Amino acid sequence: MNTWEELVRKVLVGNITGNELNPCFLKKIEAFGINLSQSKEPEKTLLKVITIQSKLYSIAQLPLNSIYPNNVACPKENFQYCNNSRKKQLQYILKNKNDQFLTEILEKLSKKNKLVSPDLLPELLDLGSSYPNLQILITKCIGERGVWLSQFSDKWNYVKNQNGTNDNIFFYGSIDERVCYIKKVHKTKPSHAINLIEKVWENEGFMVRSALIKALKLSLTNNDEPFLEKAINDSRHEVRKHAASLLGCLPQSRLVCRMKTLMTQIATYNTTTELLNIELPSLTNAEMKKNGIQPRMIFLKNYGSKSNQLFQIISKIPPEWWSKFFNKTPLQILEYITKTKWGNIFLLGFAHAAKNFHDEEWIIVFHKFYLNNINQKNNFDFSIDFLYENLPNNLFNILAEQYLKLDNKSTFSDHQPIVTFLLTEHQKWNNTVAEKVIYRIQQTIMQDAHIFHWSIKTVLKRAGFAISPLLYERIKENWPIQSYSWNSWKREIDHFLSILKFRWEIANMKD
């Protein structure tokens, strides 16, 4: 327990005297170069230090032993600082630690080549250590002083990692720093990133090997295949699983070709009689290991291990291959396959394949098919929520518009699929979706006087950040304040409009 913690403990239990109080406080505060006069009244010293400490926590840091000489001053800035009004917005956001507001204001500063005020840099750098998704934006807005400051705290190392291109970060950094560096390098120099991984591969534990493979996912290329083919023979199941998952996302990979060949041995289809015959796979352990098939993993309940292996094979085949196999359009294939006894296996396999291969046509068709058949008892013994994870924003809005068109009711209810879909994080609603959703919520308030609608109120919280702030002037109007149910909605509506208004102020303020 350090001096400060020991002091707090003594104060809380009341076991402290004037002789003990001053030395404890003085030692803590003197570390910051601040000297307090001795006092016989410990209470006065306590109040002084609390006042000082509140400022130290927000704007001061005890520096580490920096690798740079102490007499090296911060370089001059190349850009101007933000104006005072923008600074006040930043102060409010940092105080409330709202990363979504911060994203918008940092994007605004970055586009205008403006910097965060120096006195806000420690708080901003601290916040970045807790929100990795903000780190790239933060490094663009902290200027030379922010980069210079980052040397004085381990928590701020991410600034060096974002700005640096020194491979020593990969060889000597923490796991998080190394993974972050590989992600960055792989986007622009994929072959160099693979070379770095191969240099350390044999000496790494399975957890690090798994993490390094997963780091390649967002910028995966066909040139990564040779390395992944080696990794799929790793002694550890965890490493093989992640390598197979990535190979199953490369349409021309040898693994995908093996799955296509295997499928032609398992399935036959007569285009004349439209009969599908399936012989469940009998794979050896070596074949399953080589192809990333998990023999005992259950993805679909009420189905045996071989049926679940069949699902895994289907999920590793590009959806377009099935159009040639069946000689049908995607919608015709889905309508046909549900009538067979293999319906759920193929449907789940098609959905995963559409996700793995980023096939937007199949995702859109599958989504529409799902909406048309959601109430059929024999279809969809599984959730397709995974299909909507990390969608491109334009595709998200296409699907949202489909939802709203097919379900043409004027109001919302908690059990509607659109409600869950709209709660998807980090998606922006286009103006058409935004206006239709808000109109339906307004109609719901008017017509449902005795229903609380928890889920729809949660949608309102998401709407505050999903809707363009430029719509604020239009959306703030036409709320049914005379409705019987208005009082049960007022707090949520006020909160939603206050968020949208603040974002409007961020967007419209001149820098």
N, C-alpha and C positions, 0 to 999 in steps of 0.2 A: 504493500500500500504506500503511495507516495505522500509527500508532505501535505499536499492540498486535500487529498482524500481523508487523511488522518484528521486534519483540522475540521473538515465537515462532519466527520463522525463524532468528534468531541462536542462540537456545537449542538448537534442534534440531540445528544444525550445529556447535554448540560454539564458535562464534566470538563470544565476548562477554567483556567485562572488567567489573570492578567500576565503573569510571568510566562505562561505557555503560549498565549495568543500572539503576542507581538513577534517573537522569533519565527513562528510558523508563517505568518503572513509576510513578514519582511523577506524571508528566504524565497517565497514564491514570486513576489513582485519584483525583487531585485534582479531576478533572472531576465526581466525585461528592461533593466536599466533604470528602474524607478525607485527612489528612496523615500520612505515615509518616516516622519519623526516619531520617536517613542512616545507612547501615551499610557498613562496609568489606567485609562478607561478602555478596556478591550472592545466595548460596543462601538465607540467612535472609530477605532481602527477598522472594525468589521465593516461599517458603512462606507468608509473611504475606499476600502479594497473592492467591495461589491461594485461601486461606481466605476472604478478603474477597470475591473475585470470585464464588465459588460462591453466596454469598448475594445479591450484586448482581444476578446473572442471574435469580434466582428471584423476588425481591421488589422490586427497584428498577429504575427507568427514568429515563433522562435526559429531562426534559421538553422539548417543542418550544416555540417561541415562541407561546404560546397567544393566541387572539384575545380572551380574557377578561383583565381586570386581575389582576395577581398577588395582590392582597389580597382577592380574592373567595373566601371559604371555602366548603367543601362544605356544602350545605343539610342540615338535620336529617333523619334517616330517619323514614319514616312507619310502618315495620314492624320487627319484631324480627329479630335474626340467628338463624341455625340453632344448635342446641345443639352441645356439644362432640363428641358421638358422631357426629352427622351431618357435622361438620367433618372428623373423621378419615377418614370414608368419602370425602369429597371430595378430601382430600389424596392418598389412595391412587389415586383415579381420575385426578386431574390428573398425578400422577407417571407413570402408565402410559399417559396420553393415550388412554383408551378412550372413544370418543364414544358407544358404545351404553349403557354404564353411566351416563355423564353425562346422557344423555337422560332416563333413568328418575329419577335423583335430582333433576334440575332440575324435572321435571314434578311431583314430590312437593313440592318447596319452593314452586313456583308455586301449587299448589292450597291450600297452608297459609299463603300470604302470608308466607313466611320468606325471609330474605336470606342470601346467601353472606357468610362472614366477611371483613372488610376485607383481611386479610393474604393471602387467596387470590385477590383480584380481579385483580392483574396476570397471574397464570398463567392464570386463567379467560378473561380478555379476549384474551390471546395465543392460546389454544386456539381461541377463536371465529373468529379471523382465518384459521385453517387449515381450519375445518369450518363452511362457510356454513349447513349444515342446522341447526346449533345456535344460530345468532345470535338468532333470535326468542326462544327459551327463555332464553338468557343474559341478554338485556336485561330480562326479567321478574324476574330474581333478583338483580340487582346493586345495586338501590336507587339512591338519590341519589348515593352516593359513587362507584358505578361509572360513572354518567352523567358526573359531574364529572371523574373520572379520564380518561375517554375523550378529552377535549380534548388530552391531552398526548402522544398517539402517533397517527401516521397509520394504523397497523395497526388501531386501535380506532375508526376512523371509522364502522364499521357500526353502532355504538350510536346515533350521531347520525341515521343513515339510518333505523334502525328506529323511533326515537322522533319524528323530525322529520316535519313535513308541509310544509316550506318548498320551494316549487318550484325554488328556487335549487340544490338538490341535483341536480335533473335538468339544469339549464342549465349548471352549472359543475363537476359531479362527474366522476369517472372513468367509463369505460364500464360497469364492474361496478356502480358506485354508481347510475348512471342506470338501468340495467336493473332493478336491485333496487327502485328507487323506482317505476318504472312498474308492476312486478308488484304492489307494495303498493297503489298508487293505483287500479289497474284493478280490483282486487277489490271496492272500495267505491264508486268514482266512475269507472266505465268511460268515460263521455263526456269527463270532464276529462283522463283519461290519453291519449285519442285526440287531444284538442285540443293537449296538450303535444307529442306526437309530430309533429303536422302543422305546428306552428310552426317546427320545426327540420329538417323532412324534406328540403327542397331543398338544405340546406347540409351534409348528412351524407354520409359515404362509404358504399359498399354494405355494408361489414361492420357498421357501426353500424345501418344501416337493417334489415339482416337480424336483428340481435340484438334490436332493438326490436319487430319483428314476432313473433319467437319468444316474447318476454316476455308476450304476450297469451294464449298457448295455454291455460294452466291456468284462466283465468277468461273464456274466450271467450263473447261474447254476440252475438245477432243484430244489435245496433246497431253492431257493429264492421264489418259487411259493406261499407258504402259506402267506408270507408277502405281495406279490403283489395282491393276492386274496382279502386281507383286504383293500389294497389301492384302488382297483377298485371300492369299495363302498364309496369312499371319497365324501364329499359334493361338492368339487370343480371339475368342468369339466376338468381343466388343469391336475390335479393329476390323475384322472381316465383315461385320454387319454394316458398318459405316462405309467401307469401301464398296461393298455390293450395292448399297443404296445410291451412291453417286454413279457407279457404272450403269445402273438401271435407269439413269436420267440422260444417258448419252445415246441417242437413237442409232448411231453407227457402231457402237462398241461391240466387242466380241461377245460379251455377256448377253447383250440384247439379241444378237444373231443366234446364239445358242438357245435362247428362250423361244425364238421364232421356229427354229428347227424342231425343238422339243414339242412345241404346240402342234405342229403338223403331224407328229406321231401320236399325239393324244386325241386330237379332235379331227373329225371328218364331217363335211357338210355337203348335202346333196341339194344343189340349187333348184333342181326340178321338183323334188318332193318336199323340199325345205325341212329335211330331217337332220338334226344335229346329233352326232354320236360321240360320246366322251368315254375314253378309257382312262381312269384315274392313274396318275403317274406312279411308277415303282422306281424311285431313284435310290441309288446307293449313297452311302454317307459321303463318299468322295465327291460325287456329282453335286449333292446339296451344298457341301462346303464350298466347292468351286464356284457355284452360282448364287451364293448368298441366300439359299433357301433354308428357312428355320423349320426343322422337321416337326417339332412338337408345339410350335407357337399357334395359339388359337386366335384367329382374327374374327371368325364368324362362329357364334355359339350354335349349338345343335348340329354342327357339322364335324365330321371326323378329321383326322390329321391329314389324310390324302386330299380331301376337299380343300383344306386350308393351304396345302402346298400348291394346288391348282390355282387358287386365288393369287398366290405370290408370283406364279409364272405369268399370269395374265397381266398383273400390275407392272411387269417389266417389259411389256411389248407396246410400242407406240400405237395409239388408238387408230391411226390412219391405216395400219396393217389390216385391221378387221374389216374395213370397208371393202378391201379387195377379197378377203377371205369369204365374206358373206355376199359380196356383190350388192351391197345395200348402202343407203345413206346412214349417217350416225343415228338419226331419229328412228329410222326403220329397224336398225339393229337393236336398239333399246326396246322398242315395242315387241320385236320378235323374241328376244332372249327372255323377257319376263314370262313368256308363255311356256318356257321349258322348265324342267325340274332343276336346272342349273342356274336359274334366274338370279338369285341373290349373290352367288359366287361371282358370276360374270359382271353383274352391276357394280359390286364393290371393286372388283378388279379394274373395270373400265374407269371408274371414278379416280382410283389411285393413279392409273396410267395417265389420265388426262392431267392430273396434278403434277406428276413427275416430269412429264414431257412438255409442260406448259402449253398444252394444246387448247387454245382459246375457243375454237369452234366446238370441240367436244364439251368443254366446260359449260358453254352457253346452252348447247342442246341438252346436256344432262340436267342442268338447272331447270330448264323449261319442262322437261319430262318429269322431273321430281315434283314440281309444283302441280302438274296435271294428275299425278298419281299418288300424291301423299296420303290420301284417305283410303287407298286400296289396301285391304288387310293383308293380301298376299305379297305385297311389294315392300321393299325397304325395311328389312329387319335390322337396320343399322342407321347411324347418323351420318350425314354427308357434310357436317360442319367443317371437317378438315379441308374440304374442297375450296373453302372460302378464305383460308389463311394466306396472308401475304399476297393477295391479288393485286395486279396492277390497278391503279385507281380508275382508269377508263373502263376496265372490265367490271370492276365493282359497281360502277354506276349503270352499266348496261344491264347487269343482273338485278340491281335495285329497281330499275324501270320496268323490267319484266315482272318482278314481284307485284309492283303497284298496278300494272296493267291487267295481269291475270286475276288478281284479287281486287275487283273494282268496287269494293265497298267504300262508303264515304267516311267510315269511322275505323278505329283500331280496337283490338282486344288483345289481352296479354298472350293468348295462345297462338296468335298468328305467326307464321315463320318469318315474315318480314321484320317483326319486332326484334328477334334475335339477330337477324342479319344486319340491321341498322346499328347494332351495338358493337360492330367490328371496330377495333381500335385503329387509330392513325389513318383512317380513310376520310377523304374529303367528298362531300356530296355536291354534285353539280346542281345548278339552279333549278332544273326541272324536278329532281328528286327532293330537294330542300323545300320548295314551295308546296309540293304535293303532300309531303309528310306533315308540315306545319298546318296545312289546311285540314288534314284528317284529324290531327290532334285537337284543333279548335272545334271541329264538328263533334268529336268524342266528348269534349267538355260540355258542349251544349246539350247533348242527348243522354248522357249517362250520369244522372244526378246522384246515384247511390252506389257507384262502383269506384273503388279506389285506384285501380290501374297502376300497380307498383312498377311493372316492366316499362310501361309507356312513359312514366315519369323518369325512369332511368334513361330512356331514349332521349329525353329532353336534355339531360346532362351531357350526353354525347353530342347532341345537336349544337350545343354552344360552341364546340370546337370543330365540328364537321361542316357547318354551313359557312359560306363565304361572308366575311364581315360586311362586304359591300351591299348585302341584302338587308342590313339592319333597319334602315329607314322604312322599308316595306313590311318587314316581318314584325316590327313592333306594333303595327296596327291590327285592328279587327279581332282582338281577343275578346271573348264573350264574358265580360266582367259582370253582366247582369244575370248570368246563368246561376241556377240553384247550386251547382257544384263548384262554383268559382273559388270559394273559400278553401276548399281542399286542394286546389291547384295553384293558388296565388303564390305561395312561397317558391315552388319549383319554377313557375313562369318568370317571376322576378329575378331569380338566380340565373336562369337561362338568358334573359335579356341583358342582364348586367355583364355577363361574360361576352356576349356578342357586341355590346356597346364598347367594352374595353378593347376588344380586338379591332373594332371599327376605328377607335382612337389611335391605336398602334398603326393601322394601315394608312390613315389619313394625315397623321402628323408630319409636318415638313422638318427634315433634318437640317 
